[in-house]
Amino acid sequence: MNLNKVIIWGHCIHNHTHSYIHNAFYIGFKHLGYKVYWFNEEGVNNYPNPNEEVDFNNSLYIVHGLESKNLPLNNTSFYIGHNIEWVCNNDYKIPKSHVLINNSLGIPSNNTMSLQVYCIGCLHEKKFNDYKYYCYSDDYNLIYMPWATDLLPHEIDENIKNLESFNIKKISNFIGMPLEHWDDFKNELQKYNIEYKNYGGSFDISSKRNKSIEENMKLIQESIIAPALQTQWQIDNHYIPCRIFKNISYGKMGITNNPTVYELFDKKIIYSNSIDELVKKGLEFNDRPDRNNIIRELMINVRDNHTYLNRINFILDIIKINKNVNLSSL
């Protein structure tokens, strides 16, 4: 199967946490030289070109199951669905939430694949190129990978170059939906007279709390510490958040309460299962004269291994080698 474009289906920026993943996929595919479009659930192009009519055939689809009811269906495309419940009808599949569920054949089963984020469920799956955070099932119909930073490698290089000049304040900014552990973090910061601020996580595209990638990055760069704290369920299930990759790529020391994340970075970041200890260790790290050398090494790791370019190339290699699906660039 030869495809000539990528169509990312579902969400517009800020309407859901997954919108940032779709936006990063869009930026990544575009940077790699592929023709790429991103449509919301109603079929509106998030990056419209009024002089262009889009053909939905011969496409690689990246789809989120939460917004798949209006997904274009055809037999000339290949579909990769995250958290989609596929309903089978003989040799065809269709998202369970689709508007045509009762009167359409759907997509040929061989033209679909599921994508899940790396977690405990894939610990015993096959590893891709001996890299344990990329996994796949025996039939290659299910692949696993972590999310990544939303920056491109050259943007991380720019942050590395400017690492010494960040305007660090006595504040810690968090961008995302705050859960209970962030209250504990806020209370711990108060002991050191450090202010805590929260942005984003609104799921409301008109909210003033929303921040662009550039604003997000600046808020993290000016933070005295910027941990990637996780819930107990995420820790127990080995879930690796995109926040750890983002914060490091922006130029901050990695701080985690998840041992899986600690292992991923070869124990070169700050780890504790205690929030008060994480705050103490993070502030102590800031006093180290070699702190930027350590951060720089971590940033290079993320630049080389944990951008959406890495994730996209993994997907393209998997479908080319095992599904005979080829995507042509511009």
VOBA-1610 file (N, C-alpha, C; in pm, whole numbers, padded with zeros to 5 digits, always signed):
BEGIN
Met+00084-00119+00000Met+00000+00000+00000Met+00088+00125+00000Asn+00067+00213-00095Asn+00144+00336-00105Asn+00055+00456-00070Leu+00099+00533+00028Leu+00022+00647+00078Leu+00096+00776+00046Asn+00019+00885+00030Asn+00083+01010-00010Asn+00062+01125+00088Lys-00002+01099+00202Lys-00022+01206+00299Lys-00060+01148+00434Val-00058+01234+00535Val-00099+01199+00671Val-00221+01282+00706Ile-00321+01216+00764Ile-00437+01288+00817Ile-00451+01255+00965Ile-00435+01357+01047Ile-00454+01343+01191Ile-00599+01382+01220Trp-00672+01291+01283Trp-00817+01312+01297Trp-00856+01324+01445Gly-00920+01435+01476Gly-00975+01456+01609Gly-00904+01565+01687His-00983+01649+01754His-00936+01755+01844His-00892+01881+01770Cys-00897+01988+01844Cys-00830+02113+01807Cys-00753+02156+01932Ile-00656+02239+01915Ile-00565+02270+02024Ile-00641+02321+02147His-00609+02266+02262His-00661+02300+02395His-00796+02236+02429Asn-00859+02161+02337Asn-00990+02106+02373Asn-00980+01978+02456His-00860+01921+02463His-00838+01798+02540His-00688+01780+02552Thr-00645+01707+02656Thr-00501+01685+02672Thr-00440+01615+02551His-00520+01531+02481His-00467+01461+02364His-00447+01556+02246Ser-00506+01674+02251Ser-00487+01769+02140Ser-00340+01809+02128Tyr-00266+01808+02238Tyr-00125+01845+02234Tyr-00043+01735+02170Ile-00087+01611+02185Ile-00021+01499+02119Ile-00044+01507+01969His-00169+01534+01929His-00198+01547+01786His-00124+01666+01725Asn-00114+01774+01799Asn-00041+01890+01748Asn+00106+01857+01729Ala+00163+01780+01823Ala+00303+01741+01811Ala+00325+01646+01694Phe+00232+01554+01671Phe+00239+01468+01553Phe+00237+01554+01426Tyr+00147+01651+01421Tyr+00136+01737+01303Tyr+00269+01808+01276Ile+00325+01871+01380Ile+00451+01943+01365Ile+00563+01848+01321Gly+00565+01727+01380Gly+00669+01631+01348Gly+00664+01582+01205Phe+00545+01541+01160Phe+00531+01495+01021Phe+00566+01607+00922Lys+00522+01727+00953Lys+00551+01840+00865Lys+00701+01865+00857His+00769+01860+00971His+00914+01882+00975His+00988+01775+00896Leu+00937+01653+00896Leu+01002+01543+00824Leu+00974+01546+00674Gly+00892+01640+00629Gly+00871+01656+00486Gly+00752+01581+00429Tyr+00655+01544+00513Tyr+00536+01476+00465Tyr+00420+01574+00452Lys+00333+01547+00357Lys+00210+01624+00346Lys+00119+01581+00461Val+00077+01674+00545Val+00002+01639+00665Val-00110+01739+00690Tyr-00224+01687+00735Tyr-00340+01768+00771Tyr-00387+01725+00909Trp-00450+01820+00980Trp-00507+01790+01111Trp-00650+01844+01115Phe-00746+01751+01123Phe-00887+01787+01126Phe-00947+01761+01263Asn-01038+01849+01307Asn-01111+01819+01430Asn-01224+01721+01400Glu-01298+01683+01502Glu-01400+01580+01488Glu-01509+01618+01388Glu-01533+01745+01370Glu-01636+01790+01275Glu-01582+01805+01134Gly-01456+01768+01113Gly-01397+01774+00980Gly-01344+01911+00941Val-01324+01998+01039Val-01269+02131+01013Val-01117+02125+01023Asn-01049+02176+00922Asn-00903+02174+00917Asn-00847+02273+01018Asn-00765+02227+01110Asn-00705+02316+01210Asn-00602+02410+01151Tyr-00544+02373+01038Tyr-00447+02457+00969Tyr-00493+02472+00822Pro-00600+02548+00800Pro-00662+02549+00667Pro-00580+02621+00561Asn-00591+02570+00439Asn-00538+02636+00321Asn-00657+02654+00227Pro-00710+02776+00215Pro-00833+02798+00138Pro-00824+02759-00009Asn-00703+02746-00060Asn-00685+02715-00202Asn-00664+02566-00227Glu-00685+02485-00124Glu-00655+02343-00138Glu-00776+02258-00098Glu-00808+02162-00183Glu-00913+02065-00151Glu-00845+01933-00113Val-00882+01880+00003Val-00815+01762+00056Val-00884+01636+00009Asp-00805+01542-00041Asp-00853+01410-00079Asp-00824+01316+00039Phe-00928+01251+00091Phe-00913+01169+00211Phe-00867+01026+00182Asn-00842+00994+00057Asn-00794+00861+00020Asn-00641+00855+00028Asn-00589+00733+00022Asn-00443+00710+00017Asn-00370+00785+00129Ser-00425+00773+00250Ser-00373+00850+00363Ser-00335+00759+00479Leu-00237+00804+00557Leu-00208+00744+00685Leu-00285+00823+00789Tyr-00382+00758+00854Tyr-00464+00825+00955Tyr-00408+00800+01095Ile-00397+00907+01173Ile-00367+00899+01316Ile-00493+00946+01388Val-00555+00857+01466Val-00689+00884+01519Val-00694+00859+01669His-00766+00945+01740His-00795+00923+01882His-00939+00874+01894Gly-00957+00764+01967Gly-01089+00703+01975Gly-01196+00793+02032Leu-01157+00888+02117Leu-01254+00977+02178Leu-01324+01064+02074Glu-01256+01088+01962Glu-01316+01170+01855Glu-01299+01098+01722Ser-01381+00995+01703Ser-01371+00916+01580Ser-01507+00889+01518Lys-01610+00960+01562Lys-01744+00931+01511Lys-01762+00973+01365Asn-01686+01072+01320Asn-01698+01120+01181Asn-01576+01086+01097Leu-01497+00992+01144Leu-01375+00954+01074Leu-01405+00911+00930Pro-01338+00970+00830Pro-01357+00925+00691Pro-01314+00779+00675Leu-01395+00701+00608Leu-01367+00558+00590Leu-01342+00528+00443Asn-01232+00460+00414Asn-01208+00415+00277Asn-01112+00297+00281Asn-01098+00228+00170Asn-01014+00108+00165Asn-00878+00132+00102Thr-00843+00260+00080Thr-00713+00293+00022Thr-00617+00352+00124Ser-00662+00360+00250Ser-00582+00426+00355Ser-00548+00327+00467Phe-00452+00368+00550Phe-00414+00287+00666Phe-00442+00368+00792Tyr-00505+00304+00892Tyr-00555+00373+01010Tyr-00483+00324+01136Ile-00427+00418+01211Ile-00366+00387+01340Ile-00448+00457+01448Gly-00512+00379+01533Gly-00603+00435+01631Gly-00553+00420+01774His-00555+00529+01848His-00523+00526+01990His-00652+00524+02071Asn-00665+00421+02156Asn-00784+00405+02240Asn-00913+00400+02158Ile-00906+00334+02044Ile-01026+00310+01963Ile-01078+00170+01992Glu-01206+00160+02014Glu-01269+00028+02023Glu-01320-00007+01884Trp-01245-00093+01815Trp-01283-00133+01680Trp-01393-00239+01687Val-01497-00221+01608Val-01603-00321+01597Val-01584-00394+01465Cys-01581-00526+01471Cys-01553-00606+01351Cys-01682-00655+01285Asn-01681-00650+01153Asn-01790-00704+01072Asn-01725-00786+00961Asn-01709-00915+00987Asn-01637-01003+00895Asn-01493-00952+00880Asp-01457-00903+00762Asp-01320-00859+00737Asp-01303-00708+00747Tyr-01399-00642+00811Tyr-01395-00497+00821Tyr-01403-00450+00966Lys-01349-00331+00990Lys-01356-00270+01122Lys-01409-00128+01111Ile-01471-00084+01223Ile-01522+00052+01229Ile-01520+00095+01376Pro-01487+00222+01405Pro-01492+00267+01544Pro-01633+00251+01601Lys-01643+00202+01724Lys-01773+00175+01784Lys-01861+00299+01791Ser-01798+00416+01804Ser-01874+00540+01818Ser-01912+00604+01684His-01878+00538+01572His-01894+00601+01441His-02041+00620+01404Val-02070+00730+01334Val-02208+00760+01296Val-02264+00658+01197Leu-02176+00588+01125Leu-02220+00491+01025Leu-02210+00348+01077Ile-02209+00332+01207Ile-02184+00201+01266Ile-02281+00094+01216Asn-02404+00130+01184Asn-02505+00030+01147Asn-02526+00016+00997Asn-02460+00096+00916Asn-02488+00085+00773Asn-02362+00104+00686Ser-02248+00069+00740Ser-02126+00081+00661Ser-02037-00041+00685Leu-01971-00085+00579Leu-01878-00196+00595Leu-01758-00159+00681Gly-01714-00035+00670Gly-01601+00009+00748Gly-01470+00000+00673Ile-01362-00025+00747Ile-01227-00027+00694Ile-01179-00172+00688Pro-01115-00213+00579Pro-01059-00349+00577Pro-00971-00374+00699Ser-00989-00487+00765Ser-00917-00515+00890Ser-00766-00504+00875Asn-00713-00544+00760Asn-00569-00538+00737Asn-00517-00395+00728Asn-00610-00299+00719Asn-00572-00158+00705Asn-00577-00083+00838Thr-00584-00156+00950Thr-00593-00091+01080Thr-00485-00143+01174Met-00451-00058+01268Met-00355-00093+01373Met-00391-00009+01495Ser-00365-00063+01613Ser-00391+00012+01736Ser-00259+00060+01796Leu-00265+00178+01857Leu-00149+00239+01923Leu-00183+00264+02069Gln-00099+00217+02158Gln-00115+00245+02299Gln+00014+00306+02355Val-00002+00382+02461Val+00115+00441+02526Val+00184+00332+02609Tyr+00314+00343+02622Tyr+00391+00245+02697Tyr+00340+00236+02840Cys+00317+00113+02890Cys+00268+00092+03025Cys+00295-00052+03066Ile+00243-00091+03180Ile+00272-00223+03236Ile+00225-00336+03144Gly+00121-00309+03064Gly+00065-00413+02979Gly+00158-00461+02869Cys+00263-00385+02839Cys+00351-00424+02729Cys+00489-00467+02778Leu+00504-00491+02908Leu+00636-00527+02961Leu+00688-00657+02902His+00597-00745+02861His+00639-00874+02808His+00614-00886+02657Glu+00582-00775+02592Glu+00566-00776+02447Glu+00703-00772+02381Lys+00705-00793+02251Lys+00831-00790+02177Lys+00885-00647+02171Lys+01015-00635+02181Lys+01080-00504+02177Lys+01127-00474+02036Phe+01113-00349+01995Phe+01152-00307+01861Phe+01298-00260+01863Asn+01382-00325+01786Asn+01525-00290+01780Asn+01589-00289+01918Asp+01545-00381+02003Asp+01601-00396+02138Asp+01581-00274+02227Tyr+01495-00181+02187Tyr+01466-00064+02270Tyr+01337-00091+02344Lys+01346-00109+02475Lys+01234-00167+02548Lys+01112-00076+02557Tyr+01124+00051+02523Tyr+01008+00139+02532Tyr+00927+00146+02403Tyr+00975+00077+02297Tyr+00896+00056+02176Tyr+00862-00092+02169Cys+00734-00126+02170Cys+00695-00266+02174Cys+00584-00292+02071Tyr+00563-00422+02043Tyr+00458-00458+01948Tyr+00408-00599+01979Ser+00285-00626+01938Ser+00225-00757+01959Ser+00273-00855+01852Asp+00244-00982+01871Asp+00291-01085+01777Asp+00244-01060+01635Asp+00122-01010+01620Asp+00067-00989+01486Asp+00090-00847+01434Tyr+00161-00766+01511Tyr+00192-00627+01475Tyr+00067-00540+01462Asn-00045-00586+01516Asn-00167-00505+01510Asn-00180-00410+01629Leu-00087-00420+01723Leu-00085-00331+01839Leu+00059-00292+01867Ile+00082-00161+01871Ile+00216-00111+01903Ile+00207-00022+02026Tyr+00320-00013+02097Tyr+00329+00069+02218Tyr+00449+00162+02207Met+00433+00281+02261Met+00545+00374+02271Met+00509+00482+02373Pro+00609+00550+02430Pro+00578+00665+02515Pro+00544+00785+02427Trp+00484+00887+02485Trp+00474+01014+02416Trp+00612+01081+02422Ala+00623+01209+02392Ala+00755+01270+02379Ala+00746+01420+02406Thr+00860+01489+02391Thr+00857+01634+02400Thr+00791+01692+02276Asp+00736+01812+02288Asp+00674+01878+02173Asp+00773+01965+02097Leu+00900+01963+02136Leu+01001+02039+02064Leu+01069+01954+01958Leu+01121+02020+01856Leu+01203+01955+01754Leu+01350+01960+01798Pro+01434+01873+01744Pro+01574+01869+01789Pro+01646+02004+01783His+01626+02081+01675His+01697+02209+01666His+01648+02308+01771Glu+01523+02295+01815Glu+01472+02382+01920Glu+01534+02346+02056Ile+01559+02218+02078Ile+01628+02176+02199Ile+01772+02226+02197Asp+01835+02220+02080Asp+01971+02274+02068Asp+01974+02422+02105Glu+01872+02495+02067Glu+01866+02638+02101Glu+01856+02656+02252Asn+01777+02571+02318Asn+01768+02578+02464Asn+01900+02541+02531Ile+01970+02443+02474Ile+02102+02407+02527Ile+02196+02527+02519Lys+02191+02596+02407Lys+02279+02712+02387Lys+02248+02824+02488Asn+02121+02836+02527Asn+02078+02945+02616Asn+02064+02902+02762Leu+02112+02784+02794Leu+02089+02725+02927Leu+02137+02817+03040Glu+02245+02888+03018Glu+02301+02971+03124Glu+02225+03102+03144Ser+02136+03135+03053Ser+02074+03269+03056Ser+01928+03270+03097Phe+01874+03156+03144Phe+01735+03153+03185Phe+01713+03243+03307Asn+01601+03314+03308Asn+01565+03403+03418Asn+01486+03325+03523Ile+01557+03255+03609Ile+01492+03167+03707Ile+01441+03249+03825Lys+01314+03225+03859Lys+01248+03299+03966Lys+01216+03205+04082Lys+01177+03262+04193Lys+01139+03182+04309Lys+00993+03141+04293Ile+00972+03057+04192Ile+00837+03017+04156Ile+00845+02879+04090Ser+00737+02804+04097Ser+00729+02678+04023Ser+00597+02676+03948Asn+00607+02674+03816Asn+00487+02673+03730Asn+00456+02532+03684Phe+00330+02497+03688Phe+00285+02368+03636Phe+00180+02393+03530Ile+00196+02330+03414Ile+00100+02344+03305Ile+00031+02210+03286Gly-00097+02203+03318Gly-00171+02079+03309Gly-00283+02075+03411Met-00350+01961+03418Met-00461+01946+03512Met-00406+01907+03649Pro-00427+01991+03752Pro-00372+01961+03885Pro-00457+01857+03958Leu-00391+01751+04007Leu-00457+01652+04090Leu-00407+01668+04233Glu-00446+01576+04321Glu-00422+01595+04463Glu-00273+01613+04497His-00186+01541+04426His-00045+01549+04461His+00014+01687+04434Trp-00050+01765+04347Trp-00001+01901+04323Trp-00034+01993+04441Asp-00140+01963+04515Asp-00167+02037+04638Asp-00058+02010+04741Asp-00015+01884+04750Asp+00095+01850+04841Asp+00224+01922+04799Phe+00247+01928+04670Phe+00365+01998+04618Phe+00359+02147+04652Lys+00242+02207+04630Lys+00224+02349+04662Lys+00251+02376+04809Asn+00198+02292+04897Asn+00218+02310+05040Asn+00365+02297+05079Glu+00435+02206+05013Glu+00577+02189+05042Glu+00657+02310+04996Leu+00622+02368+04882Leu+00692+02487+04832Leu+00677+02604+04929Gln+00561+02614+04992Gln+00536+02726+05084Gln+00636+02728+05199Lys+00688+02612+05237Lys+00787+02605+05345Lys+00916+02676+05306Tyr+00938+02688+05175Tyr+01059+02753+05125Tyr+01027+02891+05066Asn+00905+02939+05091Asn+00860+03069+05037Asn+00869+03073+04885Ile+00834+02961+04823Ile+00832+02952+04677Ile+00686+02951+04631Glu+00654+03033+04534Glu+00518+03043+04483Glu+00489+02930+04384Tyr+00368+02881+04386Tyr+00323+02778+04291Tyr+00213+02838+04204Lys+00222+02817+04073Lys+00117+02862+03980Lys+00082+02751+03884Asn-00045+02745+03849Asn-00095+02641+03759Asn-00163+02704+03638Tyr-00129+02651+03521Tyr-00189+02696+03395Tyr-00237+02575+03316Gly-00320+02600+03215Gly-00364+02493+03126Gly-00458+02396+03193Gly-00474+02278+03130Gly-00560+02174+03185Gly-00706+02210+03189Ser-00749+02304+03105Ser-00887+02352+03113Ser-00983+02272+03025Phe-00934+02213+02916Phe-01016+02148+02814Phe-01120+02245+02757Asp-01087+02372+02761Asp-01174+02479+02711Asp-01089+02566+02620Ile-01121+02563+02490Ile-01035+02631+02393Ile-01032+02783+02412Ser-01130+02839+02486Ser-01134+02984+02505Ser-01079+03026+02641Ser-01031+02931+02720Ser-00983+02963+02855Ser-00856+03047+02851Lys-00847+03144+02940Lys-00727+03226+02952Lys-00613+03149+03017Arg-00642+03032+03073Arg-00539+02949+03135Arg-00453+02877+03031Asn-00502+02867+02908Asn-00429+02796+02803Asn-00299+02867+02768Lys-00197+02787+02736Lys-00068+02844+02699Lys-00016+02776+02572Ser+00049+02854+02488Ser+00112+02800+02368Ser+00237+02721+02408Ile+00294+02649+02312Ile+00419+02577+02339Ile+00526+02674+02386Glu+00536+02789+02322Glu+00639+02887+02358Glu+00616+02941+02498Glu+00489+02973+02533Glu+00458+03022+02667Glu+00483+02913+02772Asn+00441+02792+02739Asn+00462+02677+02827Asn+00611+02664+02859Met+00692+02669+02756Met+00837+02652+02772Met+00896+02762+02859Lys+00857+02885+02835Lys+00910+02998+02912Lys+00873+02986+03061Leu+00749+02944+03089Leu+00704+02929+03227Leu+00785+02821+03300Ile+00818+02714+03229Ile+00899+02609+03290Ile+01042+02656+03309Gln+01095+02729+03212Gln+01234+02775+03220Gln+01256+02870+03337Glu+01155+02949+03371Glu+01172+03043+03481Glu+01141+02981+03617Ser+01097+02854+03619Ser+01066+02785+03743Ser+01194+02740+03814Ile+01195+02753+03944Ile+01312+02711+04020Ile+01327+02559+04018Ile+01214+02488+04023Ile+01210+02344+03997Ile+01083+02314+03919Ala+01087+02207+03838Ala+00971+02172+03754Ala+00958+02020+03748Pro+00900+01961+03852Pro+00886+01815+03854Pro+00775+01766+03762Ala+00783+01638+03728Ala+00675+01571+03655Ala+00613+01469+03750Leu+00523+01516+03835Leu+00463+01431+03937Leu+00350+01347+03878Gln+00333+01226+03931Gln+00232+01134+03878Gln+00149+01073+03989Thr+00029+01027+03951Thr-00060+00962+04046Thr-00010+00821+04075Gln-00063+00761+04182Gln-00021+00626+04217Gln-00059+00526+04110Trp-00173+00544+04045Trp-00214+00453+03938Trp-00113+00458+03824Gln-00070+00578+03786Gln+00029+00591+03679Gln+00161+00526+03717Ile+00201+00545+03842Ile+00326+00485+03890Ile+00316+00333+03888Asp+00207+00280+03941Asp+00189+00134+03946Asp+00184+00072+03808Asn+00137+00149+03709Asn+00122+00096+03573Asn+00235+00137+03479His+00344+00188+03537His+00465+00218+03459His+00440+00322+03350Tyr+00343+00409+03372Tyr+00310+00511+03272Tyr+00417+00620+03270Ile+00465+00652+03150Ile+00568+00754+03133Ile+00502+00880+03075Pro+00501+00990+03147Pro+00431+01109+03100Pro+00514+01190+03000Cys+00446+01262+02912Cys+00519+01350+02820Cys+00584+01466+02895Arg+00530+01500+03013Arg+00581+01615+03087Arg+00729+01602+03121Ile+00777+01482+03152Ile+00919+01466+03187Ile+01008+01499+03067Phe+00967+01457+02946Phe+01045+01487+02826Phe+01040+01637+02795Lys+00923+01696+02810Lys+00909+01839+02782Lys+00997+01922+02876Asn+00983+01899+03007Asn+01056+01983+03102Asn+01207+01974+03083Ile+01256+01853+03057Ile+01400+01839+03032Ile+01439+01910+02903Ser+01360+01894+02798Ser+01394+01958+02670Ser+01389+02111+02679Tyr+01307+02163+02772Tyr+01300+02308+02792Tyr+01422+02360+02869Gly+01493+02268+02939Gly+01614+02308+03009Gly+01610+02292+03159Lys+01520+02207+03211Lys+01511+02187+03355Lys+01555+02046+03394Met+01602+02032+03515Met+01641+01902+03567Met+01518+01814+03577Gly+01532+01688+03537Gly+01422+01593+03549Gly+01398+01557+03695Ile+01273+01565+03738Ile+01235+01532+03876Ile+01110+01446+03869Thr+01115+01326+03928Thr+01003+01233+03914Thr+00978+01156+04043Asn+00852+01114+04062Asn+00818+01022+04170Asn+00783+00884+04114Asn+00826+00858+03990Asn+00796+00732+03921Asn+00926+00656+03894Pro+00946+00538+03954Pro+01072+00464+03932Pro+01093+00423+03787Thr+00984+00402+03709Thr+00999+00367+03567Thr+01065+00481+03491Val+01026+00604+03521Val+01086+00721+03458Val+01232+00736+03502Tyr+01257+00710+03627Tyr+01393+00714+03682Tyr+01484+00616+03608Glu+01434+00495+03583Glu+01510+00393+03511Glu+01531+00433+03365Leu+01429+00493+03305Leu+01439+00533+03164Leu+01558+00627+03144Phe+01581+00714+03239Phe+01693+00808+03229Phe+01817+00757+03301Asp+01827+00624+03316Asp+01946+00561+03375Asp+01981+00620+03512Lys+01877+00657+03586Lys+01892+00709+03723Lys+01976+00836+03729Lys+01972+00913+03620Lys+02047+01038+03615Lys+01962+01160+03647Ile+01834+01137+03679Ile+01746+01245+03720Ile+01717+01230+03869Ile+01639+01321+03925Ile+01606+01318+04068Ile+01481+01234+04089Tyr+01490+01140+04182Tyr+01375+01052+04210Tyr+01353+01038+04360Ser+01228+01037+04399Ser+01185+00997+04533Ser+01035+00972+04526Asn+00986+00884+04612Asn+00841+00864+04622Asn+00779+00961+04723Ser+00861+01050+04775Ser+00818+01150+04872Ser+00826+01289+04810Ile+00717+01362+04807Ile+00717+01494+04746Ile+00804+01592+04822Asp+00803+01585+04956Asp+00887+01678+05031Asp+01035+01652+05004Glu+01071+01526+04985Glu+01210+01494+04952Glu+01246+01540+04811Leu+01151+01528+04718Leu+01176+01576+04582Leu+01203+01725+04580Val+01123+01800+04655Val+01143+01945+04661Val+01281+01976+04721Lys+01314+01910+04829Lys+01444+01932+04895Lys+01559+01898+04800Lys+01552+01782+04734Lys+01658+01742+04641Lys+01666+01837+04521Gly+01550+01881+04472Gly+01548+01971+04358Gly+01613+02105+04390Leu+01584+02160+04507Leu+01643+02287+04546Leu+01792+02272+04574Glu+01831+02160+04632Glu+01974+02134+04654Glu+02049+02122+04522Phe+01984+02061+04423Phe+02048+02046+04293Phe+02079+02181+04231Asn+01991+02279+04252Asn+02013+02411+04195Asn+02140+02478+04247Asp+02189+02434+04361Asp+02310+02493+04419Asp+02438+02424+04370Arg+02422+02320+04290Arg+02540+02250+04241Arg+02607+02329+04129Pro+02738+02347+04133Pro+02806+02421+04027Pro+02805+02350+03893Asp+02785+02217+03895Asp+02785+02139+03770Asp+02645+02110+03719Arg+02544+02179+03771Arg+02404+02144+03739Arg+02375+02155+03589Asn+02427+02256+03523Asn+02396+02272+03381Asn+02463+02166+03295Asn+02577+02115+03338Asn+02640+02004+03266Asn+02553+01880+03271Ile+02493+01856+03387Ile+02404+01740+03403Ile+02277+01758+03321Ile+02219+01877+03328Ile+02096+01906+03252Ile+02124+01896+03102Arg+02238+01947+03060Arg+02273+01944+02917Arg+02279+01800+02864Glu+02336+01711+02943Glu+02344+01570+02903Glu+02204+01510+02889Leu+02115+01544+02981Leu+01977+01494+02973Leu+01905+01552+02852Met+01928+01677+02822Met+01865+01741+02707Met+01910+01675+02577Ile+02037+01641+02569Ile+02087+01573+02449Ile+02021+01436+02435Asn+02001+01367+02545Asn+01930+01239+02544Asn+01790+01256+02487Val+01716+01355+02537Val+01581+01378+02487Val+01584+01420+02340Arg+01676+01506+02305Arg+01689+01551+02166Arg+01709+01434+02070Asp+01789+01338+02110Asp+01825+01228+02021Asp+01727+01111+02026Asn+01651+01099+02135Asn+01571+00978+02154Asn+01423+00999+02184His+01383+01121+02220His+01247+01136+02273His+01173+01257+02217Thr+01186+01279+02086Thr+01101+01376+02017Thr+00997+01300+01935Tyr+00901+01372+01880Tyr+00801+01305+01795Tyr+00860+01259+01663Leu+00978+01308+01628Leu+01045+01254+01510Leu+01084+01109+01535Asn+01134+01080+01655Asn+01166+00941+01691Asn+01041+00854+01688Arg+00931+00904+01745Arg+00808+00825+01753Arg+00749+00801+01613Ile+00753+00904+01529Ile+00701+00890+01393Ile+00784+00790+01314Asn+00914+00797+01324Asn+00999+00704+01250Asn+00978+00560+01296Phe+00953+00540+01425Phe+00918+00407+01475Phe+00790+00356+01408Ile+00687+00440+01404Ile+00561+00401+01342Ile+00581+00368+01194Leu+00653+00454+01124Leu+00672+00433+00981Leu+00754+00307+00953Asp+00853+00280+01037Asp+00931+00157+01021Asp+00845+00033+01043Ile+00763+00035+01146Ile+00676-00078+01178Ile+00581-00108+01063Ile+00513-00005+01011Ile+00413-00032+00907Ile+00478-00064+00773Lys+00598-00015+00750Lys+00668-00048+00625Lys+00717-00192+00627Ile+00781-00231+00737Ile+00842-00364+00745Ile+00738-00474+00759Asn+00635-00447+00839Asn+00542-00554+00876Asn+00404-00543+00814Lys+00371-00427+00756Lys+00239-00412+00694Lys+00250-00376+00546Asn+00372-00361+00497Asn+00396-00324+00357Asn+00325-00194+00321Val+00331-00097+00416Val+00270+00033+00396Val+00382+00136+00384Asn+00383+00209+00273Asn+00487+00308+00247Asn+00425+00446+00236Leu+00487+00543+00305Leu+00440+00680+00300Leu+00542+00764+00225Ser+00499+00828+00118Ser+00590+00910+00038Ser+00594+01052+00093Ser+00711+01112+00086Ser+00726+01251+00131Ser+00704+01345+00014Leu+00705+01474+00044Leu+00680+01574-00060Leu+00797+01579-00159
//
